[in-house]
């Protein structure tokens, strides 16, 4: 779900109307993603303003459960308490709500990047939830506050400019318009749907009349989006969207009817309350703040790299036109305006000078300039991967200092604290992340009807196949056995295959023989072990539909399981890529291969979550595939359909010996 200026405009107007004259009485933390401002009117009435730092703010009478304050939110509270609200509204075309407080103070709530709340006095920043210094924009206490550079939305672009932009690009229509103009994806997709244009068709192949119809529809939509403050909420299996106008595309594709909310706050509360409630901090307060800063830095580097890559592609097309004769030197120079300088008989591009009248020399210079931009983009992506890796290391460093268990939302399923997946026949498999996780699984959750798995490797997790003793098929056994070896130390050591075995609950004992000692997380295995040999180390990471409740979640599982329950997934094997680098690549591949009808699921793809799903150690990304659920929908994606499961042989053994099950953190 992506909120835009249109939704923030509605809730900003509501905040300004309903809370005018209220004083900020106190500020609380409501998990790592939200703050709650308690407000009181001069007559003694109370209200709460929830600020989801990455989504929106809204008025409510019942806030999420309060958690402890961190240093940055405490500093911010000191500057917010006792301020009187005079009005509010959204900054035009930006995901920012501005609250006027007292004569000379402003509170800016920024809902992009890591999110922010900034208190400004007479144009100077007094305090900020997240301070940062960047190339394009900085937020630092004591410095002037600057809004992002003004941008015009596609709704405000004259038809001739839209037609000209389409004519100049061979990229898909939606990507062309989305890259050239500020165009919220859900509304651009809706406009294309209404006029019957395929978003994947090359932009320069669209007829002028069709583009004129698109421009007319965008103008009509703009009037719809700004005609009032009511919001529509769409929620169904796999669909969650808030909109300032009807979205016929969602209604037609998913057969979901909108819920109309006259109060924007009620719509946002219904859509986002669960997201705040279920959010769990993954580091200490200080570590969380630094980690957000690092992720924002990495996102900025990746965005700049994408800009350079796109520019390099355009330059190569330009050079190709020169060499083929389809483009004149004068036309090429017009396209290069801003990058090129003409000095007499010489054309200077970057640090390269060529004769002004030679098209082949100019094409060669353009190719060289494009190559430099591509090299710079690769360098930025490498730096972004390093920054993300630092963020991951920071999370691991503070993992032992996580908040107390009682701060975790109660709605969270017990198995989500561990590694888990559903087998191809929909049996739940749960594995330990470390020695304490192994111990908790065996001592608290092992039942008589389960099957217990362990790898024939030092440093293996225990996996439990719930209710598998009587119902598990051979495929289920193989899938859980493969997950067991894949999440063991064998991955970190770069093995291609390993063996696992399974036993039953009565064979697993926490007691060592007399005179021996079992380390934490280790258990004695007695009796016959049933071996599954030659298991390939491999996991699939992607979006799958949970069989029990129908939730669409990000998960990792064996290939066969993911093919049964997955939508889109990526196959990963042991390799040389760091976890953060592999996670970034996985997210790009999944995003690129999600069909337009499921583009809303891209919000589930977060680097830290993907890193948690990977086995411990370095990896390599092998391929992307679509699962049975997506194939059954008949959605064409141009990627492989069939998935072949690994093969192996089974055997038995019967030695009795302890196993050290400490699993390295991954």
N, C-alpha and C positions, 0 to 999 in steps of 0.2 A: 504494500500500500504506500503510495507516494502522495503526500499532501502538498498542495501548491498554494500560490498566493490567493487563489480564489476562495479556498476553504479558510485560510487564515484571515482573509478580509472579513468573512462572515463572523468568525468568532471574535476578531478584534473589535468589530462594531458592537457586538454583544457585551464584551468586557467593558468597553467605554460607557455603554448605557447603564448596565446593571450595577457596576461597581464604582461609579462616579461618587466621590465624597467619602468612600471607605478608606480606613487607615490600615496599613499592614501591621498586624499585631505580633506575628511571629513567623518563623520560617523553619521548616522541617525537611529532612531527607525522607524520601519514600522509595528506597532502593537506589541502585546505581544510576538509573535513568531519569529520575524525577525529583523535583522539589515541590513542596506544598506550602503555599502562602496562606496563612490564616488572616482573614480580614474582618474588621468590625466597623459598623457604621456609627455615626454620632449618636444614633438612637439605641445602640446596643445590639443591632442585628448582626449575625455572623455569617460568613460565607468562606469558602475555600477556593483557591485558585491552584489547580494542578499544572505544573510546567514539565511536560515530557521534553527533555532537552534536545531530542532529535526529531520530534514530530510536531507538537503543537502545545498550546495552553488552553485550558477550558475551566469553566466554573462548575463546581460540584458541591453537594452537601455532605458527601461521604468520601473521604480520601483513602488512598491505599495505606497499608500498614506502615507505620512510622519506623524508620531505622536510624542508626546513629549518624551524627553529623561528622563530616570530614573537615579538614582545615580550610579548604577553599570555600565550602558552603558556609562555614562559620564566619569567615571574613565578609562574605557577601551579605549574610544576615545582619551584620552590624550596620551596613549601609542601607538596608531595605526597611528595617523596623522603624515604625513611626512615620513613614512617608504616606502622604495623602494622595489618592488617585484622582486626577482631574479629568482624564479621558484616555482613550486608547484607539488604535487602528493599526492596520497592516501597512508596511512600507510598500509602495507601488511596485508590483512585479517581483517582489522579493519574499523569501520565506522568513520574514522578520515582523514581529509585533512590537510596536512602540507604545509605551505607556507614559503618559504625562503625569509627573508627580511633583507637587509644589511648583512654584513659579519657574524655577530654572533647572529642574532635574528631569531626566528621562531614563526609563528602564527599557533596554532593548533586549528582546528575547529572540535569539538567532537559532533557527531550526534547520541548519545545514552543517555538514562536516561533523565534528564532535558535539555540536550544539553549544550554546552559550547564553548566559544572562549577564548583561553589562549595565552598570549604573554610571550615568554620565551627569556631570554638574557643569553647566555653562560650556558645554562642548568638550570638556576634559573628562577622561575616564577616571572614576573614583575607585571602582572595584569590578572584578570580572570573575565569573565562575571558572573559566578557562582562559588563562593568558597565553598568548603566543606571538611570535614574530615571524612573518613570512615575507617573501619577495614582493607580492602584490598588495598585501594588507596585513596589518599588525593590530593586536588588541593588547595594550600594555597600560596598567594604571599610571596616570600622570601624563599620558600622551593624548593628543586629540582623538576623538572617536570619528571614524570615517565609515560611512556606509559603502557597500560594494558599488562599483561603477554602474550607473543606470543602464538598464537593458530594456529593449522593446520586445514584447511578445509577438509571436507569429500572427496573432489576431489583429495586431495593429500595423502589419506590414502591407503596403499597397500591393494589389494583385500583380502589377508589372514586375515588382521585385521578386515575388514568389515564382513567377513564370521564368524570369531570368535565372534564378538560382537553380531551378530544376533543369533548365536547358543546358547548363554548364556541367552537369554531373552525370556520370554513368552508374553511380552507386544507387542502392535501393532508395525508393522515394522517401520512406519514413526516416532513414538515416541521413539523407541529404537535407531534408527540412529540419530535422532535429539537431544537426550539427551547425547549420547556417543561422538558425533563429532560436530564440528562447521559446521552446515548444514543449509543454508538459506532455509526456508520452501518452497518458490515458486520454487526454483530450484530442491530441493529434490522431491517435488510433480511432477515436470515436468519429472525428470528422471524415477520415478516409472511409470508414465503414458506412457512414450515412450517404456518401456520394458514390459508393461502390468502386473505389479505387484500391487495387492491390498494393499494400505497402512494400512488397518485395520486388516490384517491377522497377527496372532502371528509370531514374527520374527523367532523363532526357528522351525517353520513349513515350512519355505521357502527352497526349494531345493538348493543345493550348486551350480548347474549349473545356476540357475536363479540369484543367488547372484553374480556369476561371470559375467553374462551379465549386471547386474546393475553396477558393477564396471567398465566394459568397457564403458558403456554409460556415466557414470560420467566423465571418462577421455575424451571422445569425447566432452562433454558439456564444460569442462574446456577449451579446445582448442577454442571452439566457443566463450566463454565468454571473453577470453583475446586476441582475434585476431585483434581487432580494438577498436575504441572509439564510434562508432555509437550506438544509443539507440533506442529501440522500445517502442512506447507508445500504450497501449491498453486502450480504454475508450468506455464504452457502459453502458447501464442501469445496475447499480450495480457493474460495473467493472471499476477499475482505477489502472493500473499497469505500471511501467516503468521497462524495462528489457534490459540486455546487449546481449540477444539472443532471438530467436523466442521461444514463449511459445505455443507449439501445443495444450497443455491441455486447455488453455484459448480459443484458436481458435475453438477447437472442441466442448467444452462445451457451450460456449456463442455465437458462430458464429460471433465472432468479428475479424476484420482484423486489423493488427498492422499498425501504422504510423511510418515510418522509418525516424529518424532525424540524419543527418550527424553531427549536432552540439548537443552534450549532453546538453548544456545549454538551447537550444530551447526546447528540450524534457521536461526538468525539469520545465522550466517556464510554459509550457502548462499544465503540470500536477499539479503544486503546487501553482501557482499564486492565484487561487481562495481560496485556503486554508488559505493563508496569509491575503487576502483581507477580508474574512469573520470572521477572528478570532477577538474576542472581549475580552478585559481585564475584569476580574471579581473582581478585587481588586485594591487598590492603587499600585503604583510602588513598594514600600517597601513591602507591603503585598504579592504581586505576587512573589517576589524573595524568601521570606521566605516560602511561600506555596509550591513553586517548590522544595525547599530543603526538606521539610517535606515529600512530595510525593516520592521523590527519596529515602529517608530513609525508607519509608514504602515498596517501591518496593524491596529494598535490603533485608529487613527482610523477605518478602514473598518469595523471590527467595531462601534464605538460608533455610527457612522452607520447601520448596518443595524439596530441596536437601536432607535434613534430612529425610523427609518422604519417598523419593525414596530409600534411603539407608536402612531405617528400613524395608521396604518391601522386599528388597533383602536379608536382614539378616534373616527375617522370612522364606523365601524360603530355605535358607541355613540350618536353624535349622530343617525344615521339612524334608529335604533330609537326615540329620543325623539320625533322629528318625525312618525314614522309611527304612533305610539301603541302599538307592540309592546313598549315598555319603559317602566316607570314611573320617576319621579324617584328614588324610593328605591332601585330596582335600579341605576339609573345611578350614584348616589352610592356604592353598594357597590363597583361596578367601578372607581370613581375613587379608592378609598381609598388614601391616601398622596400623592395629587396635589391633593386638594381640601380646603378648610377651610370649615366652616360657622360663620358668625358671626351668630347671631340669625336675622334674616330674609334674610341675604345668604349667597350661596355664592361663595367666592373660589377661582378656578382660575388659577394663575400670577399675573399682575398684573391679572386681569379679575374684577370683582365683578358678580353678577347676582342678581335676586330668587330666593329659594329655591323658591318655588312655581310658577315659570313654566318649563314644559318647553322652550318655544321659545327663551327667553333662555338657558337652560342649554345647549341644543344649539348655539346660536350661539357661546357661550363655548368649548365643546368644539371646534367647528370651528376657531376662532381659535387655540386652544392647539395643535391638530394641525398647523395651518399653520406655527406657530413651530417645532415640532419638525422638520417637513420642511425648513424653511429651515436649521435648525441641521445637519441631516444633509447637505444639499447643501454647506454650508460645510465640514464635516469631510471630505467626499469630495474637494472642491477642494484642501484642505490636504494630504490624503494624496497626491493626484496631484503636488503641488508637491514633497513630500518624496521621492517616488519619482523625480521628475525630477532632484533633487539627487543621488540615489544613482547615476543613470545618468551624470550629468556627472562624478561622482567616478570611476566606472569608466573613462570616456574619458580623464580626466586622468592616470590611472595606467596606461593601456593600454601605453604605451611602456616601462614598467618591469616587464612581466610576467616571471614566473619563466622560467628557461632551458627550452629545448625538451625537454631530457631529463627534466624533471619531469612531462611529460604522459604519461598511461598509454599503453602501447604498443598496447592493443587498439583505440584510436581509429582510425577509417577516415581515410585521407589526405584525402578530399574534405570531411570535416566541419570542417576549418579554414577552408573557403571557403563561399561560397553554393552551394547545390546543390539539385537536385530531380530526380525522374524524370519524363520526359515521359509523355504518355498511352499511348504504346506501349512504355513501360518502358526508354527509353534514358536514361543518366545525363548530366545537364547540370551543369557546374561553372563558377562565376564568381568573379572576384576581388573582394575586399572593399576593396582599396586598391591603390596603385601597386605595392607589394611583392608583394601577392597576385597581381596581373596578371602580374608578371614571373615569379613562381614557377610559375604555371600554364603559361605559354607555354614557358618554358625546360625545365621538368622533366616536365610531364605531357602535352604535345601530341604526339600520334602521327599517323602517316600517314593513318589511316582516320578522323580526326576532322573536324569542321566548326567553324570559328572565327567567332564573332559579335562585333560591335561596334556601338554606336549612333552615329548621325550627330549626336552631341552632344559638346561638350567636357566631359570628366569622365565617361567611360563605362567600365564594366568590360569586360573580355574574358570571354566565355562560351565554353566548349568543349563541344560535343556529342560525347561519346565514341562511337566506332564508328558515327558517323552518315553517313559519306560514301556508303555503299552501302545502308544500311538505313533511313535517316530518311524518314518520310512528310512530306507537306506540313504536316500538323498539328504534327508535331514541330518543324519549322523555324519555324513561326509562334509556337509556345509559347516556344522559346528566344529568339527575336527579341523577343518581348514582355517576357520577363524582363530582357533586356539593357537595354531602354529604361527599364523600371520601376525598376531599381536604378542608374540613371545620375543625373547631376545634374539631369536634366529633372524629376525628382520634387520635389527641393528647390525648384526654380523654379516649381512649380505648374502645369506644362504638362499639358494633357489628353491629348495624343497626340504621338508622335515616330516617327522612322524608324530602322531598323537595317539592317545588311547582313551577309552572311556570305561567307567566303572559305575557302580550303583551306590546309593547313599550308605548302605550298611557296610560298604568296604572302606569308607572314608572315616578316619578317626583323628581327633585332635591330640591324642595321647601318644607319646613316644614309648618304645620299649624301655624297660627298666635300665637306668644308667645312661640313657641317651637324651638328647635335647633337640626339640624342634623349634627352629626360628619362627618368628611371627609370620603368619600367613602361610605356613607350611602344615601339611597334614600327612598322616601315615596312610598309605594305600595298602590294603590287605587283599589277598586272593588274586584271582585271574583278571588280567587286563586285556581288553579287546582292542587290538591295534588297528589303526588306519594309517597306511604307510604311503610314502612318496607324495605327500600333499604339497602342491605348489603354493609358495608364498605370494599372495595376491589379495587385494581387497578392492571393492567397488565403492566409490564415494559419490553420493548424489542425492536427488530428491526422490523420496518414496512415499507411498501411501500406507500408513499404519493399518494393518488388517483389523485390529480390535476396535478402533474408534474412527477410522477414516481420515485421521489427520494427515496432512501433507507435511512431512518433516525432512530435515537434512539428516542423513544417516550414512553409516558405512556397514557393509555386509559382504559375504562371499558373492561372487558373480551370479551364481544361479539364483540365489535369494533375491538379489537386487533386480535381476531380470524379471522375476515374477511380480514384485511389488513396486518396482521403480518406475519413474517417469523418464528422467535423463540421468546418466551416471558416467563416471570416469573410472577406468581401470588403472590401478596403481600397483607398482612392484617395488622391491628394494632397489635403490639406486644411489645417486650422488647429490640430489637436490635437497636443500634444507627444507624443513617442514613449512616455514612461512613462504618460501619460494614456490614449493609444490602447491600449497593452498591457494596462492594467488593465481597460479596457472589453472587449477581445477575450477575456480570460480569463473575465470574468463571463458573456459570451454563450456561449462554448464550454461552460462548466460548466453553465449553465442548460439547454442543449440536448443534453447527453449523456444518453442513456437510462439508466435505473437499472442495466441490465445491464453498462454500461461505466463506471460511476461511479468505478471504481478508477483510470481513466486521468487523473482530475483531478490526481493527484500529478505528472503530467508538465507541468502548466501553471504555469510560473514567470515572473514579470515580466521578469527579466533575460534569459531565453531568448527571450521574445517580442520584446523590444526588439531583440535581435540579428537577428531575422528580418525586421524592417521595413526598407524602403528609407530612405536618408538624407533627413532633413527631416520636416516635419509631415505628418499624415495625417488622414483621416476614415474612420470605420467605416460601411460602407454597409449590409450585410445579413449574415445568417447562413444557411448552407445545409448540407444533408447530402449526402455523397458516394455514389457508386455502391455502394461496399462495404457501407455501412450500409443503403441501400435494398434491396440484394440480401438482407440479413438479414431484411427485412420488419419493421423497427422503425419504428413510427409516431412522428413527432416534431412534427407540426403546423407544419412549415416547408417551404420550397420544395423541390421535387424536381428540376426540370429546370434545367440550366445551359446558357446560350447563349454560345458563344465569340465574341469580337470578330472583326470583319471588316476587311479592308484590301486593298490592291493591291500588286503586286510590280513592280519595275523593275530596270534594270541601269545601271551606270556604270563608268568605267574610269580615273579620275584617280589618279595616284600621289602620295601626300602622307603625311607623318607624322601620327600622332594622339596627342594627350596623353591618357593613360588614367588619370590620378590620380583615384580615386573618393573623395569625402568619406566619412568614417566614419559609419556609421549604426547 
